[in-house]
Amino acid sequence: MKTFKIIILVAIALFAFSFTVQQKKAGPWEIPAEYKKMENPLANDKASVNKGKMVYMKHCRSCHGNTGLGDGPKAARLKTFPGDFTSAEFQAQSDGELFYKSIIGRDEMPNYEKKIPSKKDQWSVINYMRTFKK
């Protein structure tokens, strides 16, 4: 019985590993110039970050993970890796670029304009995502 349990656990681990190995990196985004230059209208203060965290935990965590590593419970089911928000490459993007990617979306990244209708909440998520910087 113990051997059977070990075999089942190994099979599950291999299955889960095969899912993550097959994920591809997302291709380059075409972001309109207006978004590249767009500035976050909110101060990056404690209140905004706390609000952003609440919104992130409700809408983003399931794919992007608790700490922005792209390791949320739904991430393994995606064809594309959801990204690492702690990386220098991610953090180097403008707030407008992050807004476009996070709120407008494309492909497996859904549009959140209706799910997060408040502009203040949308921009607060961007402020919260900045806290993942290494």
C-alpha positions in Angstrom: 0.0 0.0 0.0 2.8 2.4 0.9 4.5 1.7 -2.5 1.2 2.4 -4.3 0.9 5.8 -2.6 4.5 6.7 -3.5 3.8 5.8 -7.2 0.7 7.9 -7.2 2.5 10.9 -5.7 5.3 10.6 -8.2 2.8 10.4 -11.1 1.0 13.5 -9.8 4.3 15.4 -9.5 5.4 14.4 -13.0 2.0 15.4 -14.4 2.2 18.8 -12.7 5.8 19.3 -13.9 4.9 18.5 -17.5 2.3 21.3 -17.4 4.8 23.9 -16.3 7.5 22.8 -18.7 5.1 23.2 -21.6 4.3 26.9 -20.8 5.8 29.4 -23.2 6.9 32.9 -22.5 4.5 35.5 -23.7 5.4 37.3 -26.9 6.1 41.0 -27.0 3.1 43.3 -26.3 2.1 46.1 -28.8 1.3 48.9 -26.4 -0.2 52.1 -27.8 2.0 55.2 -27.3 -0.7 56.9 -25.2 -0.3 54.1 -22.6 3.5 54.1 -22.7 3.5 57.8 -21.7 0.6 57.5 -19.2 1.4 58.3 -15.6 -0.3 56.9 -12.6 -2.6 59.6 -11.2 -2.4 58.1 -7.7 0.3 58.7 -5.1 2.1 55.5 -4.3 1.2 55.7 -0.7 0.1 53.2 2.0 -3.6 53.7 1.3 -3.3 53.1 -2.4 -1.0 50.1 -2.0 -3.3 48.5 0.6 -6.3 49.0 -1.7 -4.3 47.6 -4.6 -3.4 44.6 -2.5 -7.1 43.9 -1.8 -8.0 44.1 -5.5 -4.9 42.0 -6.5 -5.8 39.3 -4.1 -9.3 39.1 -5.5 -8.6 39.3 -9.2 -4.9 38.6 -9.9 -3.5 36.2 -7.3 -5.1 33.1 -8.8 -2.7 33.3 -11.8 0.1 35.6 -10.7 0.5 34.2 -7.2 0.7 35.9 -3.7 4.1 37.5 -4.4 3.9 38.0 -8.2 6.0 35.1 -9.2 3.4 33.7 -11.7 2.8 30.7 -9.5 -0.9 31.0 -8.5 -3.1 28.0 -8.4 -4.5 28.6 -11.9 -1.1 29.4 -13.5 -0.2 25.8 -14.4 -3.4 25.6 -16.6 -2.3 28.5 -18.8 -0.5 28.0 -22.1 1.7 31.1 -21.4 3.7 31.8 -18.2 1.9 34.6 -16.4 5.1 36.5 -15.7 7.4 37.4 -12.8 6.5 40.7 -11.3 9.6 40.7 -9.2 11.9 40.8 -12.2 13.9 43.9 -13.2 12.4 43.6 -16.8 8.9 43.8 -15.4 9.6 46.6 -12.9 11.4 48.7 -15.6 8.1 49.2 -17.5 6.2 52.4 -17.1 3.0 52.5 -15.0 1.1 53.1 -18.2 2.5 49.9 -19.8 1.6 47.9 -16.7 -1.9 49.5 -16.7 -2.4 48.4 -20.3 -1.2 44.9 -19.7 -3.1 44.5 -16.5 -6.4 46.2 -17.2 -6.8 46.0 -21.1 -5.1 42.6 -21.4 -4.8 40.3 -24.4 -4.9 36.5 -25.2 -5.0 34.6 -21.8 -4.8 37.9 -19.9 -8.4 39.0 -19.7 -9.7 42.5 -19.8 -10.5 43.9 -16.4 -12.2 47.2 -17.2 -15.6 45.8 -16.1 -14.4 43.5 -13.3 -12.5 46.4 -11.8 -14.5 49.4 -12.9 -13.0 52.0 -10.6 -10.0 53.8 -12.1 -8.7 54.4 -8.6 -8.8 50.6 -7.9 -7.1 49.9 -11.3 -4.2 52.3 -10.6 -3.9 51.0 -7.0 -3.2 47.6 -8.4 -0.3 49.1 -10.3 1.1 50.6 -7.1 0.7 47.3 -5.3 2.6 45.5 -8.1 5.5 47.9 -7.6 5.9 46.4 -4.1 7.1 43.1 -5.7 10.4 44.7 -6.8 13.3 42.7 -5.6 
